[in-house]
Amino acid sequence: MTVNIDKWIVDATIADMQTALESGAIKSEQLVRAYLDRITRYDTTINSVLEINPDALEIAKALDIEREDYGSRGKLHGIPILLKDNIDTHDRMHTSAGSIALTDSIAEQDSFVAARLRAAGAVLLGKTNMTEWSNFMSSRMPAGYSSRGGLVRNPYGLEELFVSGSSSGSAAAVAADLAAGAIGTETAGSIIGPASQHFLVGIKPTVGLISRSGVIPISVSQDTPGPIAKTVTDAAIILGALTGIDDRDHATYRSENKSFHDYTPFLDRTFLEQAKIGIPRHYYKNLDAERLAIMEEAIETLKYEGATIVDPIELHAEHLPWNNDVICYEFKKGLNAYLSGLDATVPVHSLEELIAYNEQYADKALKYGQDTLQFSQKNTLTEEEYLAKRITYNELALTKGIDDVLDRYKLDALLLPGDVDGMYIAARLGYPLVTVPAGYSEHGIVDGDGDSTKGPFGVVFSGRAFSEPTLIKMAYGFEQATKHRYPPKLL
């Protein structure tokens, strides 16, 4: 390649990289070296990559030879991808959920996600920093902080911009072009929030579309991995590689005949001409003036592209209380199951032992405390009480939530702002969300938690279960009509 790869990858998409790899203009080994060099140069301030796969270069070399001898495996062959640090990989990398208690923990087998990426020919480049225990450790812990990795910074403004959500390292790394894409996980906002705050595309899939086996859990009813990428096309490519039925996660049985191994056919530039989109104004009311203006401009763009806008609409489930006791029950049960299966050399094998370990090493482990862990440990719900509460919590969300309003107004999707407020009903039901860059707030305000609203901001398309094809069509149409994203200026 005659151009500088380091500069080229800032604008290159996964499709661009694959074209260059197929033509022989570059090698996967060169891509990996370029990303490793960028991590060395830029991530000392961003702090998004927790550890590098020591075998990444050798894997890339092997994939280059395989391409020459047998051809390409597909759209991800030779493409470097980062994984959030709560996703198991059976290699020389560790999986810690950001906790110093699991610093030396190596998984006994790949997560389903890691195995699918390897099968697709992706290079697992490394693990990304995250909010410790996916932000289920302390009510005072800032987004992006872990005792093992420190604090993630937003490359669009290292000292002043919010990173949002627990997949902050995955988003910051992709925004800074430290990998071609990354995998995050979401319980409620942890893919969509960071992607929105970093001018990226994030897809939070329907629970069951992608297996959670080998992912350190919070909530069996809400957790899901998903892609974070620079474009809708890239996110669709990664999404297709991750789907499939997994006997280790029975939720994936729901996706039979509802999933695809290739979502790129849904990149339909003209779909907005027939789309009908609802505007739930309840979720716009807390926006500052700049971000509200970004949303209003997005609505006008959708109208210009031919979409029918129904404004306003109301979800009867807007004011539902959050299901903290149900989530705490699921977290305690799921985490105990995960920790109990770790190697004997790991110092903790239960939530109770984790809390005790943190207290023993409080100077390193408890900068922000562990009240959420302690609250979860004290949860005394029986299985019967848990099931009854889960049914009660979901009943209104199911009957008066997203499906109800889509049916009532004959809508294809809802349009939400890229903050957390509008994501809870979708999270509770395990429904999909897709965020796309929509604009940059130049000034912003400081909210009640001390976080600035300045910086990148996205719109979020919300739909019913397994409506990823429809949401991808809308997201792609909006992206192609606007192309708001631009890379950060790195120092």
C-alpha positions as CSV (number, residue, x, y, z in Angstrom):
1,M,0.0,0.0,0.0
2,T,1.4,3.4,-1.0
3,V,-0.4,5.4,1.7
4,N,0.4,5.4,5.4
5,I,-1.6,2.6,7.0
6,D,-1.8,4.5,10.3
7,K,-3.5,7.4,8.6
8,W,-5.6,5.2,6.3
9,I,-7.2,3.1,9.1
10,V,-8.7,6.3,10.6
11,D,-11.1,6.5,7.7
12,A,-11.1,2.9,6.6
13,T,-14.1,0.7,7.3
14,I,-14.0,-3.1,7.8
15,A,-15.2,-3.4,4.2
16,D,-12.3,-1.2,3.0
17,M,-9.9,-3.3,5.0
18,Q,-11.3,-6.5,3.6
19,T,-11.0,-5.1,0.0
20,A,-7.4,-4.2,0.6
21,L,-6.6,-7.5,2.2
22,E,-8.2,-9.4,-0.7
23,S,-6.3,-7.4,-3.3
24,G,-3.0,-8.0,-1.5
25,A,-2.5,-4.3,-0.9
26,I,-2.0,-5.0,2.8
27,K,-1.7,-7.9,5.2
28,S,-3.5,-8.6,8.4
29,E,-0.1,-8.6,10.1
30,Q,0.3,-5.0,9.0
31,L,-3.1,-4.0,10.3
32,V,-2.3,-5.6,13.7
33,R,1.1,-3.8,13.8
34,A,-0.6,-0.5,12.9
35,Y,-3.2,-0.9,15.7
36,L,-0.6,-2.0,18.2
37,D,1.5,1.1,17.4
38,R,-1.5,3.4,17.8
39,I,-2.3,1.8,21.2
40,T,1.3,2.4,22.3
41,R,1.2,6.0,21.1
42,Y,-2.3,7.1,22.1
43,D,-3.8,4.9,24.8
44,T,-1.5,6.1,27.6
45,T,-4.0,9.0,28.0
46,I,-7.2,7.3,26.9
47,N,-6.7,4.1,29.0
48,S,-9.1,2.0,27.0
49,V,-7.1,-1.1,26.3
50,L,-6.5,-3.3,29.4
51,E,-4.3,-5.9,27.8
52,I,-3.0,-6.9,24.4
53,N,-3.3,-10.5,23.1
54,P,0.4,-11.6,23.1
55,D,-0.4,-13.9,20.2
56,A,-2.2,-11.3,18.0
57,L,0.7,-11.0,15.5
58,E,1.1,-14.7,15.1
59,I,-2.6,-15.2,14.6
60,A,-2.6,-12.5,11.9
61,K,0.4,-14.1,10.1
62,A,-1.4,-17.4,10.1
63,L,-4.6,-15.9,8.7
64,D,-2.6,-14.2,6.0
65,I,-1.1,-17.6,5.0
66,E,-4.6,-19.2,5.1
67,R,-6.0,-16.4,2.9
68,E,-3.2,-17.1,0.3
69,D,-3.6,-20.8,0.4
70,Y,-7.4,-21.3,0.8
71,G,-9.1,-18.0,0.4
72,S,-11.0,-15.8,2.8
73,R,-13.3,-17.0,5.5
74,G,-15.5,-13.9,5.1
75,K,-15.9,-10.3,6.0
76,L,-14.0,-10.5,9.3
77,H,-11.0,-12.6,8.0
78,G,-7.9,-10.9,9.4
79,I,-9.7,-8.0,11.0
80,P,-8.5,-6.9,14.5
81,I,-11.3,-6.8,17.1
82,L,-11.2,-5.9,20.8
83,L,-13.3,-7.5,23.5
84,K,-14.6,-6.1,26.7
85,D,-12.9,-7.6,29.8
86,N,-15.9,-9.5,31.0
87,I,-15.8,-11.8,27.9
88,D,-14.0,-15.1,28.3
89,T,-11.1,-16.0,26.0
90,H,-9.3,-19.3,26.3
91,D,-5.8,-18.0,25.4
92,R,-3.1,-16.1,27.2
93,M,-5.4,-13.1,28.0
94,H,-7.2,-12.7,31.3
95,T,-10.9,-12.1,32.0
96,S,-11.4,-9.9,35.1
97,A,-14.5,-7.6,34.7
98,G,-12.0,-4.9,35.7
99,S,-11.4,-6.4,39.2
100,I,-8.0,-6.9,40.7
101,A,-9.4,-10.1,42.3
102,L,-9.5,-11.7,38.8
103,T,-6.3,-10.1,37.5
104,D,-4.7,-13.6,36.9
105,S,-7.9,-15.4,35.9
106,I,-7.7,-17.2,32.5
107,A,-10.9,-18.8,31.2
108,E,-11.0,-22.6,30.7
109,Q,-12.8,-22.2,27.4
110,D,-13.8,-19.5,25.0
111,S,-17.0,-17.6,25.4
112,F,-19.5,-18.2,22.5
113,V,-18.7,-14.7,21.3
114,A,-14.9,-15.3,21.2
115,A,-15.3,-18.7,19.5
116,R,-17.6,-17.1,16.8
117,L,-15.1,-14.3,16.2
118,R,-12.3,-16.8,15.8
119,A,-14.3,-19.0,13.5
120,A,-15.0,-15.9,11.3
121,G,-11.3,-15.2,11.1
122,A,-11.1,-12.1,13.3
123,V,-7.9,-11.4,15.2
124,L,-8.7,-11.0,18.9
125,L,-6.5,-8.0,19.5
126,G,-7.0,-7.6,23.2
127,K,-9.3,-6.8,26.1
128,T,-10.8,-3.4,26.9
129,N,-11.1,-1.6,30.2
130,M,-14.6,-1.2,31.6
131,T,-16.6,0.0,34.6
132,E,-15.8,-2.7,37.2
133,W,-18.3,-5.5,37.4
134,S,-20.2,-3.7,34.6
135,N,-21.1,-0.9,37.0
136,F,-22.6,-3.2,39.5
137,M,-20.1,-2.7,42.3
138,S,-20.6,0.8,43.7
139,S,-23.2,3.5,43.4
140,R,-20.4,6.0,43.6
141,M,-18.1,4.6,40.9
142,P,-17.7,6.8,37.8
143,A,-18.3,5.3,34.4
144,G,-15.2,3.7,32.9
145,Y,-13.4,3.1,36.2
146,S,-12.0,-0.2,37.3
147,S,-9.5,-1.1,40.0
148,R,-7.5,-3.2,37.5
149,G,-7.4,-0.6,34.7
150,G,-8.1,2.8,36.1
151,L,-10.3,5.4,34.4
152,V,-11.2,5.4,30.7
153,R,-11.1,8.8,29.0
154,N,-13.1,10.0,26.1
155,P,-10.7,10.7,23.1
156,Y,-13.0,13.6,22.0
157,G,-12.1,15.4,25.2
158,L,-9.9,13.6,27.7
159,E,-10.6,15.7,30.8
160,E,-14.1,17.1,30.2
161,L,-16.3,14.5,28.3
162,F,-18.4,11.7,29.8
163,V,-17.7,8.1,28.7
164,S,-21.0,6.6,29.8
165,G,-21.8,3.0,30.5
166,S,-19.6,0.0,31.4
167,S,-18.5,-0.7,27.8
168,S,-16.6,2.6,27.8
169,G,-13.2,1.1,27.0
170,S,-14.6,-0.7,23.9
171,A,-16.2,2.6,22.7
172,A,-13.2,4.8,23.4
173,A,-10.8,2.3,21.7
174,V,-12.9,2.2,18.5
175,A,-13.4,6.0,18.5
176,A,-9.6,6.4,18.7
177,D,-9.1,3.8,15.9
178,L,-7.2,1.4,18.2
179,A,-9.1,-1.5,16.5
180,A,-11.5,-2.0,13.6
181,G,-14.4,-2.7,16.0
182,A,-15.1,-4.0,19.5
183,I,-17.5,-6.1,21.5
184,G,-19.3,-4.6,24.5
185,T,-22.1,-5.9,26.7
186,E,-25.2,-4.3,27.9
187,T,-27.7,-4.8,30.7
188,A,-29.2,-1.3,30.5
189,G,-27.4,1.2,28.4
190,S,-23.9,-0.1,28.5
191,I,-23.4,-0.5,24.7
192,I,-25.7,2.3,23.5
193,G,-24.6,4.9,26.0
194,P,-20.8,4.6,25.3
195,A,-21.4,4.4,21.6
196,S,-23.5,7.5,21.6
197,Q,-20.9,9.4,23.7
198,H,-18.1,8.4,21.3
199,F,-19.7,9.2,17.9
200,L,-20.1,5.5,17.1
201,V,-22.7,2.9,16.1
202,G,-23.7,0.5,18.8
203,I,-26.1,-2.4,18.4
204,K,-27.7,-3.8,21.6
205,P,-29.3,-7.0,20.2
206,T,-32.4,-8.8,21.4
207,V,-31.6,-11.0,24.4
208,G,-31.0,-14.4,22.9
209,L,-29.7,-13.3,19.5
210,I,-26.1,-13.7,20.8
211,S,-25.1,-16.2,23.5
212,R,-24.0,-15.0,26.9
213,S,-22.1,-18.1,27.8
214,G,-18.7,-17.2,29.0
215,V,-19.7,-13.6,29.7
216,I,-19.4,-12.5,33.4
217,P,-23.1,-11.8,34.2
218,I,-25.3,-9.2,35.8
219,S,-28.8,-10.2,34.7
220,V,-29.9,-13.4,32.9
221,S,-33.0,-11.6,31.7
222,Q,-31.3,-8.5,30.3
223,D,-27.6,-9.1,29.5
224,T,-26.4,-9.3,25.9
225,P,-23.1,-8.8,24.1
226,G,-23.1,-6.6,21.0
227,P,-20.9,-4.7,18.5
228,I,-19.5,-1.2,18.7
229,A,-18.1,0.2,15.4
230,K,-17.5,3.3,13.3
231,T,-20.3,2.7,10.8
232,V,-23.6,0.8,10.6
233,T,-22.1,-1.4,8.0
234,D,-19.2,-2.4,10.2
235,A,-21.6,-3.1,13.2
236,A,-23.9,-5.2,10.9
237,I,-20.9,-7.2,9.7
238,I,-19.8,-8.0,13.3
239,L,-23.3,-8.7,14.5
240,G,-23.8,-11.4,11.8
241,A,-20.7,-13.2,12.9
242,L,-21.9,-13.5,16.5
243,T,-25.4,-15.0,16.1
244,G,-26.2,-18.7,16.6
245,I,-27.9,-21.3,18.9
246,D,-25.8,-22.2,21.9
247,D,-26.8,-25.0,24.3
248,R,-24.9,-23.2,27.1
249,D,-27.4,-20.3,26.8
250,H,-31.0,-21.5,26.4
251,A,-32.1,-17.9,25.7
252,T,-30.6,-18.4,22.2
253,Y,-33.3,-21.0,21.4
254,R,-35.7,-18.0,21.0
255,S,-33.6,-16.8,18.1
256,E,-34.2,-19.9,15.9
257,N,-35.5,-18.7,12.5
258,K,-35.3,-15.1,13.7
259,S,-31.6,-14.5,13.3
260,F,-29.2,-14.0,10.4
261,H,-25.5,-14.7,9.9
262,D,-25.3,-11.7,7.6
263,Y,-27.1,-8.5,8.3
264,T,-25.5,-6.5,5.5
265,P,-28.5,-7.2,3.1
266,F,-30.5,-4.9,5.4
267,L,-28.3,-1.9,4.6
268,D,-31.2,-0.3,2.7
269,R,-30.7,3.4,1.9
270,T,-34.3,3.8,0.8
271,F,-36.2,2.1,3.6
272,L,-36.9,5.4,5.4
273,E,-39.3,6.3,2.6
274,Q,-41.7,3.8,3.9
275,A,-40.8,3.9,7.6
276,K,-43.2,5.1,10.3
277,I,-41.4,6.3,13.5
278,G,-42.8,7.4,16.8
279,I,-41.4,10.2,19.1
280,P,-41.9,9.4,22.8
281,R,-41.5,12.9,24.1
282,H,-41.4,11.8,27.8
283,Y,-37.8,10.8,27.1
284,Y,-36.9,14.2,25.6
285,K,-38.0,16.3,28.5
286,N,-34.6,16.2,30.4
287,L,-32.5,17.1,27.5
288,D,-30.6,20.4,27.6
289,A,-31.2,22.8,24.7
290,E,-28.3,21.8,22.6
291,R,-29.1,18.0,22.7
292,L,-32.8,18.7,22.2
293,A,-31.9,20.7,19.1
294,I,-29.8,17.7,17.8
295,M,-32.9,15.5,18.2
296,E,-35.2,18.0,16.5
297,E,-32.8,18.1,13.6
298,A,-32.7,14.3,13.4
299,I,-36.5,14.2,13.3
300,E,-36.5,16.8,10.4
301,T,-33.9,14.7,8.6
302,L,-36.0,11.6,8.9
303,K,-39.0,13.5,7.5
304,Y,-36.9,14.8,4.6
305,E,-35.9,11.2,3.9
306,G,-39.5,10.2,3.6
307,A,-40.3,8.8,7.0
308,T,-43.7,9.3,8.5
309,I,-43.3,10.8,12.0
310,V,-45.9,10.4,14.7
311,D,-45.2,13.1,17.3
312,P,-45.9,12.8,20.2
313,I,-46.6,9.2,21.3
314,E,-47.0,8.0,24.9
315,L,-45.9,4.7,26.4
316,H,-48.1,3.8,29.3
317,A,-45.1,2.0,30.9
318,E,-43.0,5.2,31.0
319,H,-43.1,5.6,34.7
320,L,-42.5,2.0,35.8
321,P,-40.2,1.6,38.9
322,W,-36.9,-0.1,38.2
323,N,-36.5,-3.7,39.1
324,N,-33.5,-3.5,41.4
325,D,-34.3,-6.5,43.6
326,V,-34.8,-8.7,40.6
327,I,-31.5,-7.6,39.1
328,C,-29.7,-8.0,42.4
329,Y,-31.1,-11.6,42.7
330,E,-29.9,-12.4,39.2
331,F,-26.5,-10.9,39.7
332,K,-25.8,-12.8,42.9
333,K,-27.0,-16.1,41.5
334,G,-25.2,-15.6,38.2
335,L,-21.9,-14.3,39.6
336,N,-21.8,-17.1,42.2
337,A,-22.2,-19.6,39.4
338,Y,-19.4,-17.9,37.3
339,L,-16.9,-17.5,40.1
340,S,-17.5,-21.0,41.4
341,G,-16.2,-22.4,38.1
342,L,-12.9,-20.5,38.1
343,D,-9.6,-22.2,38.6
344,A,-8.5,-22.9,42.2
345,T,-5.7,-20.4,41.9
346,V,-8.1,-17.5,41.6
347,P,-8.6,-16.0,45.1
348,V,-12.4,-15.6,45.0
349,H,-15.1,-18.1,44.1
350,S,-18.3,-16.4,45.4
351,L,-19.8,-13.0,45.8
352,E,-19.2,-13.3,49.5
353,E,-15.5,-14.1,49.0
354,L,-15.2,-11.2,46.5
355,I,-16.5,-8.7,49.0
356,A,-14.1,-10.0,51.7
357,Y,-11.2,-9.9,49.2
358,N,-12.0,-6.3,48.3
359,E,-12.1,-5.4,52.0
360,Q,-8.7,-7.0,52.5
361,Y,-7.2,-5.0,49.7
362,A,-9.3,-1.9,50.2
363,D,-6.5,0.5,49.3
364,K,-6.5,-0.8,45.7
365,A,-10.0,-2.4,45.4
366,L,-12.3,0.0,47.1
367,K,-11.6,3.5,45.9
368,Y,-15.4,4.0,45.5
369,G,-16.6,1.3,47.9
370,Q,-18.8,-1.7,47.1
371,D,-22.2,-0.9,48.3
372,T,-23.9,-2.5,45.3
373,L,-22.0,-5.7,45.8
374,Q,-23.0,-5.7,49.4
375,F,-26.6,-4.9,48.7
376,S,-26.7,-7.8,46.2
377,Q,-25.1,-10.2,48.7
378,K,-27.8,-9.3,51.3
379,N,-30.6,-10.1,48.8
380,T,-32.8,-12.7,50.4
381,L,-35.4,-13.3,47.7
382,T,-36.4,-17.0,47.3
383,E,-36.6,-18.4,43.7
384,E,-40.4,-18.3,44.0
385,E,-40.4,-14.7,45.2
386,Y,-38.0,-13.7,42.4
387,L,-40.1,-15.3,39.7
388,A,-43.3,-13.7,41.0
389,K,-41.6,-10.3,41.1
390,R,-40.1,-10.7,37.6
391,I,-43.5,-11.5,36.2
392,T,-45.0,-8.5,38.0
393,Y,-42.2,-6.1,36.8
394,N,-42.5,-7.3,33.2
395,E,-46.3,-7.4,32.9
396,L,-46.8,-3.7,32.3
397,A,-43.7,-3.4,30.2
398,L,-45.0,-6.2,28.0
399,T,-48.6,-5.2,27.8
400,K,-48.2,-1.4,27.9
401,G,-44.7,-1.0,26.6
402,I,-42.9,-1.1,23.2
403,D,-45.1,-3.7,21.5
404,D,-48.3,-1.9,22.6
405,V,-47.3,1.5,21.3
406,L,-45.9,0.1,18.0
407,D,-49.1,-1.8,17.4
408,R,-51.4,1.1,18.5
409,Y,-49.8,3.7,16.2
410,K,-48.7,1.1,13.5
411,L,-45.1,2.1,13.9
412,D,-41.9,0.5,12.8
413,A,-39.8,1.9,15.6
414,L,-39.3,4.6,18.2
415,L,-36.7,7.4,18.1
416,L,-35.0,8.0,21.4
417,P,-32.2,10.3,22.6
418,G,-28.8,8.7,23.1
419,D,-28.8,8.9,26.9
420,V,-29.9,6.2,29.3
421,D,-33.4,7.3,30.2
422,G,-35.2,5.9,27.2
423,M,-33.4,2.5,27.3
424,Y,-34.9,1.0,30.4
425,I,-38.1,-0.4,29.0
426,A,-36.1,-2.1,26.1
427,A,-33.6,-3.3,28.7
428,R,-36.2,-4.8,30.9
429,L,-37.8,-6.7,28.0
430,G,-34.5,-7.7,26.4
431,Y,-35.4,-5.7,23.2
432,P,-33.0,-4.3,20.6
433,L,-31.6,-0.8,20.2
434,V,-29.3,0.8,17.6
435,T,-27.6,4.1,18.1
436,V,-26.1,6.3,15.3
437,P,-24.1,9.6,15.6
438,A,-26.5,12.6,15.3
439,G,-24.4,15.6,16.3
440,Y,-21.9,17.3,18.6
441,S,-22.9,19.4,21.6
442,E,-20.4,22.2,21.7
443,H,-21.1,23.5,25.1
444,G,-23.5,21.3,27.1
445,I,-24.3,21.6,30.7
446,V,-23.1,19.8,33.9
447,D,-25.9,17.5,35.2
448,G,-26.7,16.6,38.8
449,D,-24.1,13.8,38.9
450,G,-21.4,16.2,37.8
451,D,-21.2,14.8,34.2
452,S,-21.0,17.2,31.2
453,T,-23.4,16.8,28.4
454,K,-20.9,18.3,26.0
455,G,-19.6,16.1,23.2
456,P,-20.9,13.5,20.7
457,F,-24.5,12.6,20.8
458,G,-26.5,9.9,19.1
459,V,-30.1,9.0,18.2
460,V,-31.4,5.6,19.2
461,F,-33.8,3.4,17.2
462,S,-35.9,1.1,19.4
463,G,-38.1,-1.8,18.2
464,R,-39.7,-5.1,19.2
465,A,-37.9,-8.3,19.8
466,F,-35.7,-9.5,16.9
467,S,-36.4,-6.4,14.8
468,E,-32.7,-5.8,14.2
469,P,-33.1,-5.9,10.4
470,T,-35.6,-3.0,10.5
471,L,-33.6,-1.0,13.0
472,I,-30.4,-1.5,10.9
473,K,-32.3,-0.3,7.8
474,M,-33.4,2.9,9.6
475,A,-30.0,3.5,11.2
476,Y,-28.2,3.0,7.9
477,G,-30.6,5.4,6.1
478,F,-30.1,8.1,8.8
479,E,-26.3,7.6,8.8
480,Q,-26.0,7.9,5.0
481,A,-28.2,11.0,5.0
482,T,-26.2,12.8,7.7
483,K,-22.7,11.3,8.1
484,H,-22.1,13.2,11.3
485,R,-19.2,11.2,12.6
486,Y,-15.6,12.5,12.4
487,P,-12.6,11.1,14.2
488,P,-11.2,12.7,17.4
489,K,-8.0,14.7,17.3
490,L,-5.5,12.6,19.3
491,L,-2.5,14.0,21.1
